[in-house]
Amino acid sequence: MKEIILEKRVIKILDRYPERHQRKIKNTILALML
């Protein structure tokens, strides 16, 4: 359940950035979560 909430928050953050940055940012966030 926690992952889903986090995912939605991440998507909201990613929406502020251009497409080309999104993958890098997503990977960074996922790395921080681990």
Biopython code that builds the backbone (N, CA, C, O; Angstrom):
import numpy as np
from Bio.PDB.StructureBuilder import StructureBuilder

atoms = [
    (1, "MET", "N", (0.824, -1.215, 0.000)),
    (1, "MET", "CA", (0.000, 0.000, 0.000)),
    (1, "MET", "C", (0.860, 1.267, 0.000)),
    (1, "MET", "O", (0.584, 2.212, -0.740)),
    (2, "LYS", "N", (1.891, 1.280, 0.824)),
    (2, "LYS", "CA", (2.756, 2.449, 0.934)),
    (2, "LYS", "C", (3.399, 2.786, -0.409)),
    (2, "LYS", "O", (3.559, 3.957, -0.753)),
    (3, "GLU", "N", (3.762, 1.761, -1.157)),
    (3, "GLU", "CA", (4.407, 1.964, -2.455)),
    (3, "GLU", "C", (3.490, 2.721, -3.416)),
    (3, "GLU", "O", (3.941, 3.580, -4.174)),
    (4, "ILE", "N", (2.203, 2.392, -3.373)),
    (4, "ILE", "CA", (1.238, 3.022, -4.277)),
    (4, "ILE", "C", (1.122, 4.517, -3.975)),
    (4, "ILE", "O", (1.116, 5.342, -4.888)),
    (5, "ILE", "N", (1.032, 4.854, -2.704)),
    (5, "ILE", "CA", (0.956, 6.260, -2.292)),
    (5, "ILE", "C", (2.210, 6.996, -2.739)),
    (5, "ILE", "O", (2.140, 8.107, -3.264)),
    (6, "LEU", "N", (3.354, 6.362, -2.525)),
    (6, "LEU", "CA", (4.637, 6.948, -2.921)),
    (6, "LEU", "C", (4.688, 7.147, -4.433)),
    (6, "LEU", "O", (5.135, 8.183, -4.926)),
    (7, "GLU", "N", (4.222, 6.132, -5.153)),
    (7, "GLU", "CA", (4.191, 6.185, -6.620)),
    (7, "GLU", "C", (3.411, 7.407, -7.105)),
    (7, "GLU", "O", (3.853, 8.116, -8.009)),
    (8, "LYS", "N", (2.254, 7.643, -6.501)),
    (8, "LYS", "CA", (1.433, 8.788, -6.903)),
    (8, "LYS", "C", (2.150, 10.098, -6.624)),
    (8, "LYS", "O", (2.080, 11.039, -7.415)),
    (9, "ARG", "N", (2.835, 10.149, -5.497)),
    (9, "ARG", "CA", (3.596, 11.348, -5.139)),
    (9, "ARG", "C", (4.736, 11.563, -6.133)),
    (9, "ARG", "O", (5.000, 12.685, -6.564)),
    (10, "VAL", "N", (5.401, 10.472, -6.484)),
    (10, "VAL", "CA", (6.507, 10.526, -7.453)),
    (10, "VAL", "C", (5.998, 11.035, -8.803)),
    (10, "VAL", "O", (6.629, 11.887, -9.428)),
    (11, "ILE", "N", (4.866, 10.514, -9.243)),
    (11, "ILE", "CA", (4.289, 10.931, -10.525)),
    (11, "ILE", "C", (3.979, 12.425, -10.500)),
    (11, "ILE", "O", (4.203, 13.133, -11.482)),
    (12, "LYS", "N", (3.464, 12.894, -9.370)),
    (12, "LYS", "CA", (3.153, 14.318, -9.227)),
    (12, "LYS", "C", (4.422, 15.168, -9.352)),
    (12, "LYS", "O", (4.417, 16.224, -9.986)),
    (13, "ILE", "N", (5.504, 14.688, -8.737)),
    (13, "ILE", "CA", (6.798, 15.380, -8.824)),
    (13, "ILE", "C", (7.305, 15.357, -10.268)),
    (13, "ILE", "O", (7.759, 16.374, -10.793)),
    (14, "LEU", "N", (7.224, 14.195, -10.896)),
    (14, "LEU", "CA", (7.734, 14.041, -12.263)),
    (14, "LEU", "C", (7.012, 14.948, -13.252)),
    (14, "LEU", "O", (7.601, 15.397, -14.235)),
    (15, "ASP", "N", (5.735, 15.214, -12.988)),
    (15, "ASP", "CA", (4.949, 16.070, -13.882)),
    (15, "ASP", "C", (5.550, 17.464, -14.057)),
    (15, "ASP", "O", (5.306, 18.132, -15.062)),
    (16, "ARG", "N", (6.330, 17.894, -13.078)),
    (16, "ARG", "CA", (6.936, 19.231, -13.147)),
    (16, "ARG", "C", (8.168, 19.268, -14.049)),
    (16, "ARG", "O", (8.626, 20.344, -14.434)),
    (17, "TYR", "N", (8.695, 18.111, -14.380)),
    (17, "TYR", "CA", (9.949, 18.061, -15.132)),
    (17, "TYR", "C", (9.714, 17.636, -16.572)),
    (17, "TYR", "O", (8.752, 16.925, -16.862)),
    (18, "PRO", "N", (10.591, 18.069, -17.479)),
    (18, "PRO", "CA", (10.500, 17.618, -18.869)),
    (18, "PRO", "C", (10.692, 16.104, -18.980)),
    (18, "PRO", "O", (11.339, 15.473, -18.145)),
    (19, "GLU", "N", (10.116, 15.556, -20.029)),
    (19, "GLU", "CA", (10.127, 14.110, -20.266)),
    (19, "GLU", "C", (11.524, 13.507, -20.152)),
    (19, "GLU", "O", (11.694, 12.445, -19.554)),
    (20, "ARG", "N", (12.517, 14.174, -20.720)),
    (20, "ARG", "CA", (13.869, 13.592, -20.776)),
    (20, "ARG", "C", (14.511, 13.467, -19.402)),
    (20, "ARG", "O", (15.422, 12.660, -19.219)),
    (21, "HIS", "N", (14.049, 14.256, -18.432)),
    (21, "HIS", "CA", (14.601, 14.175, -17.080)),
    (21, "HIS", "C", (13.878, 13.143, -16.219)),
    (21, "HIS", "O", (14.400, 12.704, -15.194)),
    (22, "GLN", "N", (12.674, 12.761, -16.641)),
    (22, "GLN", "CA", (11.811, 11.962, -15.777)),
    (22, "GLN", "C", (12.413, 10.617, -15.399)),
    (22, "GLN", "O", (12.322, 10.204, -14.243)),
    (23, "ARG", "N", (13.025, 9.931, -16.355)),
    (23, "ARG", "CA", (13.576, 8.601, -16.066)),
    (23, "ARG", "C", (14.680, 8.696, -15.028)),
    (23, "ARG", "O", (14.742, 7.885, -14.104)),
    (24, "LYS", "N", (15.552, 9.687, -15.181)),
    (24, "LYS", "CA", (16.665, 9.862, -14.251)),
    (24, "LYS", "C", (16.153, 10.162, -12.847)),
    (24, "LYS", "O", (16.639, 9.604, -11.863)),
    (25, "ILE", "N", (15.174, 11.044, -12.770)),
    (25, "ILE", "CA", (14.604, 11.425, -11.474)),
    (25, "ILE", "C", (13.908, 10.228, -10.835)),
    (25, "ILE", "O", (14.049, 9.987, -9.636)),
    (26, "LYS", "N", (13.161, 9.486, -11.635)),
    (26, "LYS", "CA", (12.456, 8.303, -11.117)),
    (26, "LYS", "C", (13.452, 7.295, -10.559)),
    (26, "LYS", "O", (13.242, 6.742, -9.480)),
    (27, "ASN", "N", (14.536, 7.057, -11.294)),
    (27, "ASN", "CA", (15.572, 6.130, -10.828)),
    (27, "ASN", "C", (16.202, 6.605, -9.530)),
    (27, "ASN", "O", (16.491, 5.805, -8.640)),
    (28, "THR", "N", (16.412, 7.911, -9.424)),
    (28, "THR", "CA", (16.991, 8.490, -8.207)),
    (28, "THR", "C", (16.065, 8.274, -7.022)),
    (28, "THR", "O", (16.507, 7.874, -5.945)),
    (29, "ILE", "N", (14.774, 8.540, -7.223)),
    (29, "ILE", "CA", (13.795, 8.373, -6.147)),
    (29, "ILE", "C", (13.711, 6.904, -5.737)),
    (29, "ILE", "O", (13.677, 6.591, -4.547)),
    (30, "LEU", "N", (13.678, 6.013, -6.713)),
    (30, "LEU", "CA", (13.621, 4.580, -6.407)),
    (30, "LEU", "C", (14.857, 4.137, -5.639)),
    (30, "LEU", "O", (14.764, 3.325, -4.718)),
    (31, "ALA", "N", (16.008, 4.669, -6.014)),
    (31, "ALA", "CA", (17.252, 4.343, -5.315)),
    (31, "ALA", "C", (17.206, 4.828, -3.867)),
    (31, "ALA", "O", (17.667, 4.136, -2.960)),
    (32, "LEU", "N", (16.650, 6.011, -3.658)),
    (32, "LEU", "CA", (16.540, 6.556, -2.299)),
    (32, "LEU", "C", (15.590, 5.725, -1.439)),
    (32, "LEU", "O", (15.781, 5.612, -0.228)),
    (33, "MET", "N", (14.566, 5.143, -2.068)),
    (33, "MET", "CA", (13.587, 4.336, -1.344)),
    (33, "MET", "C", (14.177, 3.023, -0.849)),
    (33, "MET", "O", (13.753, 2.504, 0.184)),
    (34, "LEU", "N", (15.140, 2.488, -1.566)),
    (34, "LEU", "CA", (15.701, 1.175, -1.211)),
    (34, "LEU", "C", (16.576, 1.242, 0.038)),
    (34, "LEU", "O", (17.120, 0.224, 0.465)),
]
sb = StructureBuilder()
sb.init_structure("model")
sb.init_model(0)
sb.init_chain("A")
sb.init_seg("    ")
for serial, (resi, resn, name, xyz) in enumerate(atoms, 1):
    if name == "N":
        sb.init_residue(resn, " ", resi, " ")
    sb.init_atom(name, np.array(xyz, "f"), 0.0, 1.0, " ", f" {name:<3s}", serial, name[0])
structure = sb.get_structure()
